[in-house]
């Protein structure tokens, strides 16, 4: 049947909506999951919307070093 690959665009929208609803911990997990999925596929070209959202969440948590990643 083949390998199932989650669509990172859908995951990104879920993460952005979680953050907008105030569930920042879950949003962070969802958006970090995108990074892990793309890294597992040797795709290190993270889309800007995901990168900006992740950086903002890390900054809000007081982790500027992680935000700069």
C-alpha positions as CSV (number, residue, x, y, z in Angstrom):
1,X,0.0,0.0,0.0
2,X,2.9,2.4,0.6
3,X,4.1,4.7,3.2
4,X,1.8,7.3,4.8
5,X,3.2,10.8,5.0
6,X,1.3,13.4,6.9
7,X,0.8,16.7,5.0
8,X,2.8,19.2,6.9
9,X,0.6,22.0,5.6
10,X,-2.3,20.5,7.5
11,X,-0.2,20.0,10.6
12,X,1.0,23.6,10.4
13,X,-2.6,24.9,10.3
14,X,-3.5,22.7,13.2
15,X,-0.5,24.1,15.2
16,X,-1.3,27.7,14.3
17,X,-4.9,27.2,15.4
18,X,-3.8,25.6,18.6
19,X,-1.6,28.7,19.3
20,X,-4.4,31.1,18.4
21,X,-6.8,29.3,20.8
22,X,-4.2,29.7,23.6
23,X,-3.1,26.0,23.7
24,X,0.6,27.0,23.3
25,X,2.1,23.8,24.7
26,X,0.2,21.6,22.2
27,X,0.9,24.0,19.4
28,X,4.6,23.8,20.2
29,X,4.5,20.0,20.1
30,X,2.6,20.1,16.8
31,X,4.9,22.5,15.2
32,X,8.0,20.8,16.5
33,X,6.6,17.6,15.1
34,X,6.7,19.2,11.6
35,X,10.4,19.9,12.0
36,X,11.0,16.3,13.0
37,X,8.9,14.9,10.1
38,X,10.8,17.1,7.6
39,X,14.2,16.2,9.1
40,X,13.3,12.5,8.9
41,X,12.7,13.0,5.2
42,X,16.0,15.0,4.8
43,X,14.0,18.1,4.1
44,X,15.5,20.9,6.2
45,X,13.8,23.7,4.3
46,X,11.2,24.7,6.9
47,X,8.4,26.9,5.6
48,X,8.4,30.4,6.9
49,X,5.0,30.3,8.6
50,X,6.1,27.3,10.7
51,X,9.4,28.8,11.5
52,X,7.9,32.2,12.6
53,X,5.3,30.5,14.7
54,X,7.8,28.3,16.4
55,X,10.1,31.2,17.1
56,X,7.3,33.3,18.6
57,X,6.2,30.5,20.9
58,X,9.8,29.9,22.1
59,X,10.3,33.7,22.6
60,X,7.0,33.8,24.6
61,X,8.3,31.0,26.8
62,X,11.5,33.0,27.5
63,X,13.8,30.8,25.4
64,X,15.4,33.2,22.8
65,X,18.2,30.7,22.0
66,X,15.7,28.1,20.9
67,X,13.7,30.7,19.0
68,X,16.8,31.5,17.0
69,X,17.2,27.9,15.9
